[in-house]
Amino acid sequence: MRLRRRARGGAAPVAALLVATALAGCDDGPAPPRSSQDSSRPLDWGRCAAPEGGTAPGPGWRCATLDVPLDHAQPDGETIGIALIRRAATKKSERIGSMLFNFGGPGGSGVDILPRAADSYRELNTRYDLVGFDPRGVAASAGVRCRSDRDQETAYREVDMTPDTAAEEAAFVADGTDFGAGCERLSPAVLPHVGTTNAARDMDAIRRALGDGKLSYLGISYGTELGATYAHLFPETVGRVVLDAVVDPTADSVGHARNQATGFQRALDNYLKDRGQDPAAGTRRIADLLERLDAEPLPTASGRELNESLAVIGIVTPLYSKNDWPDLTAALDEAENSGRGDRLLRLADSYNGRDEEGRYETRSHSQRAISCADAKARPTAAEARASLPGFRALSPVFGPFLAWDTAGWCAGWPVEGEHDTPEASAPGAAPILVIGTTGDPATPYEGARRMADELGEGVGVMLTNKGEGHGSYGESACVTSLVDAYFLEGKVPADGRTCP
């Protein structure tokens, strides 16, 4: 289970946006592609239905579906529907246009997230229609599904994500292959077409359908990779674009794992220092706890056990936001001093999209399908094993988990990946604001500088946020004011600006 480039929704983290869309474990595949239709016709906006397991958004929201080619190389072939949601600008006389959002993952549902996050974008909503969408392969846009709730639960319980023996290693790789086979069985038509390049082409179709000459866009986490891909493909239609919590475009899948080992260890060190603890000693203590859990999981009130793999996920979850650090303190205290795993298991369940009845969301299915459609690399178990010393040096806590993930994530994947690293160069595009947070655990700060460089001279405008957490808009007053001025007034900050 990859440590995700977490989806976020504005000023406060939106719960359980790390994995999983609705309808987890449904053994029916997504809706099949439709016959080719005229995707240029006006959008039919209507009242929004409630998402699976959720509530319908308020009366100010309208929903529509845009038909796009399943295969953009065959524009007259079969189509799939891209789900959209919109709230109109509140000051119609001053309206600039539409603003499209992607909150990350990949696999986050914009149709679900945007209404819950919209208060954070109230100022932008004065002059922009706020528009969210489910990228292809996600939720209502032919969402990918790969396995049942029961199989998901079995994997979390029985598959050791840091295997120590040949048998554990074989089971780990077999589980990855089984996951991909499930995606192919349940989502055969859409699976070869869910990559980021296709999603960026869908974004341009959305822009045209909305009637906007230029794209205004706010991408967070994975949404920065999607936004940069759009800018590379369509530099002439880039309007005001902000990339926040930036994915490193120069890193391949193994490079991303190394980046995350660095980023999460950095966040853990900062957390420990904030608690008045020596980071090296605190890290050793937590690594020792994980080693004990590998041998003997902790009990919980639910009857389920907290094993090593679930504990790593539970420790990761509160590192995404400094506001959640007290939850990590309480969970570690319970595990270390009371011999109970309840709190860490609840954190892991939140991350994994598991509700109290044992139902799993499927964002993890979509995220894995999109990631493996993008990345060519398919590291072997032997390569992962050989990389362990280097990963442990980066992080004794997260390194082993991430090293093995490089082999398990796309093991035996039925679809070939598109590239080693995504192309982000966008010569001729309008200035794109790139925001990196120095304490970002999931998309470390260094990636933002590389993204600005890759976009090209005069295009990538770097803004540094000195702080903790994954994403800065709505968290930093300085960043928020600069982004608002950029979107609302066209004021581009000086390249290299720093927010304290």
N, C-alpha and C positions, 0 to 999 in steps of 0.2 A: 504494500500500500504506500504509494508515493506521498511524501510530504508536500502538500499541494501549494500551488501559487494561489493562495486563498482568495475566494470571491469576497468582496467587501461592499458595503453599501452606505457610504457617507460617514456622518459624524460618529455613529456608534456601530460597532461590528454587528452584522445581522447574523443571528444564530444559525448554525448548521449550514453554512454556505460553502463548506469545504469540499463536499462530495455530493453526490446523489440528487437526482430529480425525483418527482413523484412517480407513483406506480411501481415502486421497487418490487422485483420478484415476479412481476406478471409474466406468464409464459407465452402470452401473445406478443408477436412482434409489433413494431410501429406500423402506423397506417401505410399501406403500399403507395408507391408513387402513382400520381394521376397521369392521364394522358395530357399531352401538351396543350396549354391554354395561352391566351394572350395576357402576358404578365404586365403589360403596360396599361391595362385598364385601371380606372380610379379605384382606390381602396374603399371598401365598404365597411366603414367604422360603425360599430354597434356596442351594445352593453356587454361588459366583460363577465364571463362565467367564473365561478370560483375555481382556482387550481385544485388539483387532487390533494385532499387532506388540509386545505386552507380555506380562506374566506374570500369572497369577491371584493375587489377594490371599491372605493367609494364612487359616488355618482359622477365625479369629475373625470373619470377614466373611460376611455373607449378602446375597443380592441378590433383588430382586423387580421386577415391572413393574406400574405402576398405569395402568389405562385412564382417560383423560380425554377430554372432547369435543374433537374437532378444532376446532370453532367453538363457543365458549362461549355464543354467542347461540342455538345449537341444541343444547341439552343432551341431547336424545334422538337426535341424529344420529350420524354416523360418529365413531369414537374413534381416538386414537393412544396408544401406550404410552409412559409416562415411566419410564425406567430408574432404579432406586434401589439404594443400597448402605448397609448398616448394620453397626455394631459395637456390641454391647450394653454398657451401663454396667457397670463392673467392681465397683461396690459396690451391688448390687441393693437392699439394704435402705435405702439412702439416695438411690435414684434419684429425680430430679426429673422427667424426661421425655426427649423427643428434642430434639436440636439439629441444625438444618438448616444446610448450608453452601452458599455459592456463591463460587467463587474468582476469578471475573472473566472478562474477554474483551471482549464477550460471546463465548461459544463454548467456554469451558473445560468439560471433562467432569468433573463431580464424582465420578462412578463411578470414573474413572481416577485423579483427583488425590487424593481423600481418603485412600485407603489409604497412599499414598506420603508424605502430609503428617501422618498421624495422630499420630506421635510428638510433634509440637509441641502437640497437644491432649490429652496424656495426663492432665493434671490435670482438664480438663473431662470427660473420658471416665469419671472415677470416678463421676459422678452423672448423666451424660447418655448416652443412646445417640447416637453420632455418625452422622449420616445425610447422604449425598451424593446428588446426582441430576444427570442430564443434562437440562438444560432442553430444551423442544421445539425441534426443528431442530438439535440438537447430538448427535453421536455416536449412541448406541443409542436415542435418543428421536427417531426419524424424522429423522436428521441430514441437513442440506442438503448437496448436492454440486453443483458448478457447472462444473468443467472437469477435464481429464485432467492427469496429471503432465507430459506432453510440452508441453501448452499452457501450463501454469504456468511451466515452465522457459523456454519461448520468450518469454513476457511479461517475465520478470525480465531476460532477456538483451537483448531488442530494444526494449522500450518505455521511453522516457526519461520518468521520473516528474517531471522538471523541464524540460519542453519549451522549446526556444529558437527553434524555427522553426515555420512554419505546418504543415509536414508532420509534425513531431514532435507538435505539438499535436493534429492530427487523429488520429494513431495512438493517442495517449494517451486521448482521449475514446472512440474506437472500441473500445479494449480494455475500458474500463469498461462500455460498452453490451453488448459480447460476453459479458462475465462475467455480467451480469444475465440475458441471454438463455439462457446455459447453466444457470443456476439454475432458470429457468422450465421449461426442457426436461427437466432431470433430476429436479427436485423440485416438480412443478406443484401437487400437492395441498396440501402443507404450507406452501409459500412465503408465501401471503397471511396465515398464521396464526401466524407465529413471533415476533411482537413481545413486548415486555416486559410489557405489560398481560396478555396471555394467559399468559405464564410465571408471573406473580404469582397469577393465578387457579388455575393448576396447583399452586402452592405451598400454597394453602389446601386443595385437594383432598388433597395429601400430608399436611398437618396432620391433617385429619379421618381419613384412612386409618391414620395412626399412633396415633390415639386421644388426641391432645393437645388440651386445651381452649384453650391459648394457643400461639402460635408462638414458640419460641426459635430465634434465627437469628444467624449470623455471616456477613456479606457483605463481600467484599473487592473493591475496584476497581469494575468494572461491577456486582458483587454489591451495592454500596451503592445504585445506581439501582434495581435489582430490589427490594431490601428497602424502600426508600422508597415505591416504587409499591405494594407489598403494604400498607404501613402506611396509605397513602391510601385504598386500596380496603376494607381490613378493620381499621380502627383498634381495634375492640372485641376482636379476637383477638390483638393485639400483646402478646407476653410480654416476655422479655428479649432485646433486639435490639441488636447492635453493628454499626456501619458503619465500616469501616477503609479508608483510601486512597480518599477520597470524590469521586465524580463531581459536578461542579457542576450542580445541577438548573435553574439559571437560564440556562444557556448553550445556544444552538442549535448546530447542527453547525459553523457557522463560528466561533462562540464557543469551542467545544471545541478547534478547531484553534489558535486564538489562545492559549488557555490552555496547550495543550501546547507551543507555540513558546516561551512564557514559561517553562514548567516545565523543559523539557529544556535550554534555554539556561542557566537558573539552576543546574541540576545540572552542566552542563559548566563553568560558571564556578567552581563549588565544587570540582570535580575539578581544574581547572587551578591554583587557589589551593592545594589540598592538595599539588600537585606542585611548589609554589614558583614557578609561572609567572604572568605577568600575564594575566588573563582576556581582555582585549581583544586583546593580541598573539597569544595562543594560539588564540583564535577566528579571527582573520584567517588564521593559518597553516593551520588545518584547512579553512577556506573555500577557500583557495587550492588545497589538495590536491584538494578536490572538483571545483573548476573544471578542474584538470588531468585528472582522471579522466573528466570529461565529454567531453573531447577525445580522450583516449588511456587506455583502461582498463589496469589492471595485470595481468600474467600470474600464474598460480598453478600449483602442481604438478599439479593435477587436469586442466589443460588448459582449464578454464573461466576467464573473465576477471572481474576485479573492476571493475565500472563505477561511475559516480557514485551511482546509485540504491541498489545493494547496499552501497556504502560507508556511506551515510547510515544504513541499517538496522544495519550492523555497529557503527557508532559509538553508536547509540542503545542497543543491547542491554546493554552493561555499565553504563550509567548508571542502570539500575533498582535496583542494589544497590552500596553502597560496597565490599562485598567483592570485586566484579568490576572495580573500577577498575584494578588491575594488568594485567588482560587488555587493557584499552583502551590503556594505555601501551605494551605490547608490540606491539599491532597497529598503532598509529600509527607507532611507531618503524620497524617492518618496511616499512610503506608509504612513509614519507617518506625513509628512509635506505638501504633495500635495494631499493627499487623492486619489491617483491613484495606481492601482495594476499591471501596464503593465510590469515592470521589474521583479517583483517576479513571475508573470505568465509565462514570457518567460523562467525564470530559471526552473520553475516547468515543463514546456513543454519539455525542454531539457532533464531533468531527466526522464520524462515519455515517451520519444521517440515519441513525437507528432510533425509533421511537420506543415508548415503554411497552408496546405490544409486540416488539420484535420485528417490526416492518422497517425495511431499509429503503431510503431514497436511492435514485439511480444516477446522481451526478457523477459518481465515481465511474460508472459505466461509460457515460458520455465523455468524461475527461480522458479516460484511458484510450477510447477509440480515436478521439481527436489527436491526442499526443502521439499515438503509434502510427496514425495516418501521416503525420508530419515528419517524424524522425526516421531516417534510414537505419540508424545504428541498432544492432541487435546483439549486445554483449552476451557472451556465454557465461555459464556458471564458473568455469575455470578463470575467465578474465575477472569476474567479480571477486573471486577468492583471492586472486593475486593482488587486487587493488586494496584489500582490507587494511594492510599496515598504513598506507597513505591516508585512507579515510579515517582510521582511528587517530592518526596524528592531528587531523583537522578537528575531530570531535570524538572523544571516547564514548559519549552518550548517543549521538545521532549518526556517527560515521558508519558503523557496521550496518545499521538499518538501511542507510542510503546506498552503500556500496552494493549490497545484495539486491536492492531495488533495481539497479541498472540492468540486471539479468532477468529478474522476474517480471518486470513491468510489461514488456512486449514479447515475452517468451512465446515462440511458435505463432506469432501473430499472423492471421490469414491475409493481411493486406500489406503490401510493400510501402515503406515510408517514402516521402517526397524528397527530403533534403537532409543534409548534415546539419546545417544551420539555416535559419530563415534569412531571406534577403530583405534588408531594411533601407537601402539607399533610395532617396527620393529627390533627385535633382530637379530643381524647378518648382518644388512644392513651397507653399507658404510656410512661415515659421511655425514649428511644432514645439510646444512647451513640454519638456521632459523633466520630471520631478523624482529625485531620489532621496530617500530618508536614510540617515546614517546608521540607524539601528534596526533597519528592516530585516527580519529574519528569513523570510521566504524568497524575496527578490533583493539580494544584497545591494547596497548602495553603488558598488562599483559598476554594476550592470547599466545604471542610468547614464553614466559618463560614456560607456561604450555605445549605448543606443544613440546618444546625441551625436557622437562621432560618425556612426554608421549612417545616420540620416543625411549627413553631409553639411558642409560649410554653408551657413546662412539659413539652414533648415532647422537643425536640432539646437534648441535653446535650453541650456542646463540651469535648473533651479535646485539648490541643495536645501533640504530640510534637516536641521540638526535635532534629532529626536528619536523616539522608539516607536516601533509598531509598523504594521504593513499598510501603507497608504497614509497620505497627509492631508488631503482636502477634507475639511470638516474637523480635523484634529488640530491643525496649526492655524491660528488666526492669521498669521502672516501669509502662509501659502494660500489660504482661502481667499483673502482679499486680493492677492495678485492674480489668482485664477479668475475670480469674478471680473476684475478690471479687464483682463484679456478677452474673456468671452463677451462681456457686455459693451465694452468700449474699444476693443481692438488694441489695447495697450500691451505691447510685448515687453516683458521684463528684460533687463540687461542679462546677456548670457553670463553665467557664472554667479548670479545672485545667490545669496545665502539667507535663509530664514533661521533665526535663533530658536 
